[in-house]
């Protein structure tokens, strides 16, 4: 009998004839086929009959391609808990959980983007999930995270402070932070997480990038012409977004899909109507959800506003982009316990 070789893919081990030299440089294998040669080129490289080369391509694509899922399977996977969100009306919009969602949170300085991320990190960790925080601006604040965690745990423990404090410390240990300063580094991290998810290895319940705009802004050579720099940056961001989408689309029969939240900034003058969310239209189309935080309500002629123009501690969260919700606005405040909803402007039914 002819010898055979075994290839490990996301679908398990697959057996191929030994004459198919899968280690040849024309192949690039990790957990998926990164690219495949046409059958006639593969035939020449492997010195194998073309029908065998065609059969190899067919089996390889079958082994490595994502398997289809029914809507029922996906609905069931969403019932395994997940990452809750602050603000009750936002929870209704996202069906109660961030799991399986790739979400962008944008807004001007001081509006509460990092506070939003700290609150969802506290909720995820308090629920027993692992949180992976990628910090590009040194904004990660463990004392503030612990403060919100204690508030969450006290509310759940019926006032047992000692028990709540112990639970908060245990939850704090489930949050891991890593500095990230370049798009290449972010891509490598996302690729590793995507590979783990594709292989069925547990990944964090929540991945936070704060902020992707700072990473993109500081990436590359400052002397590089913009006509070269901008397309390269857009391509890198598009590739990263693709990885994040595959991460949140991963399914596990016993676990809810992970969620990914990235923060972004606004360009222009926040005091005027000319400001906009950064990173361009490629990134805008890449994210599945976009929340825009502002100091002033959407439609205000003064734009997003500055911290100084806010009335008290009021802020506004506008669901600008969603695959399943109409645009709504939630008025909220930042308090000791995290984000607190004041009222809703729009329909959340």
Buried (B, 14 or more C-beta within 10 A) or exposed (E): EEEEBEBEBBEEEBEBBEBBBBEEEBBEBEBBBEEBBEBEEBBEBBEBEEEBBBBBBEBBEEBBEEEEEEEEEEEEBBEBBBBBBBBEBBBBBBBBBBBBBBBBBBBBEBBBBBBBBBBBBBBBBBBEBBBBBBBBBEBBBEEBBBBBBBBBBBEEBEEEEEBBBEBBEBBBEBBEBEEBBBBEBBBBBBBEBBBBBBBEEEBBBBBBBBBBBBBBBEBBEEEEEEEEBBEEBBEBBEBBBBBBBBBBBBBBEEBBBBBBBBBBBBEBBBBEEEBEBBBBEBBBEBBBBBBBBBBBBBEBEBBBBBEEBBEEEBBBBBBBBBEEBEEBBBBBBBEEBBBBBEEBBBEBE
